[in-house]
């Protein structure tokens, strides 16, 4: 298949697996252990440079990604491993029950990007730069305050300038601020990072991002986490059906004059 052209012979994996310490969990009847993504979780292996967590809202993909990020040393609200600010302690305790299997090589860079708390990361960067004491952090994000850019521009500045390669990058719904064209540009940036021995773990709803060649896609639902192909996801099939027969889909969703 054409995808083989994008295969990396020996991908560098900084995170090789996670394991849920099920015996230590007090109850699976309470959040976050009652989530679909957690309740049936035992062990999850990472075998590709790019891994996607997909599923409906509420299945727990963002919660699981957050827990993995915290267990790997990232700040719960996002940023690099050097960030330790806290705006609100909203993260779950799931990370306390995860065991991370790491690769032999340590990443030289890393970043946890969360769409919902990215404003807080941008504010922290501005605060640290006001305090001084070193080269301005904003230089690593394109040289312009993230608050002085549109939401989408600030996201893409981070992907383009702050993600340096040879790193572990975790992203929670990065498509939230990106147009379809920018999502395709992110695919290009992802590929550059993979070529630079990076590993990316991404929670997403975007079929555009999921199309990255040779990525592993884990669908999180009532059956737990299972590997699927992009064509097996509702994200792909529903989007495809809507685009191919928009009028019929709209009639089904909204009704039509002929049906009254």
Number of C-alpha atoms within 10 A of each C-alpha: 4 7 10 9 9 13 16 14 6 9 17 24 24 23 24 16 17 19 15 21 15 17 8 9 12 9 13 14 10 10 14 19 22 15 23 20 27 25 22 19 20 14 14 17 12 17 15 21 27 25 22 25 26 29 24 14 10 13 21 26 29 22 22 22 22 28 22 23 25 22 19 20 16 23 20 25 27 27 24 19 16 11 17 14 14 14 11 10 8 9 14 15 14 21 20 15 17 21 16 18 16 14 13 11 10 14 19 11 16 25 25 27 27 24 18 13 15 19 15 18 21 18 14 18 19 18 12 14 16 10 9 11 8 8 9 16 18 18 12 16 22 16 12 14 17 24 14 10 12 11 16 16 16 22 23 22 18 17 20 19 14 19 22 18 20 20 23 27 24 27 22 24 22 24 21 17 17 18 11 13 10 16 20 16 16 21 18 13 16 24 18 15 23 23 17 15 20 27 28 24 25 25 27 23 23 18 19 18 22 27 16 21 16 18 21 21 25 23 25 25 21 14 12 18 25 14 14 13 15 21 13 11 18 16 19 18 14 12 13 14 12 13 11 11 10 13 12 14 15 12 13 10 9 9 12 12 7 6 6 5
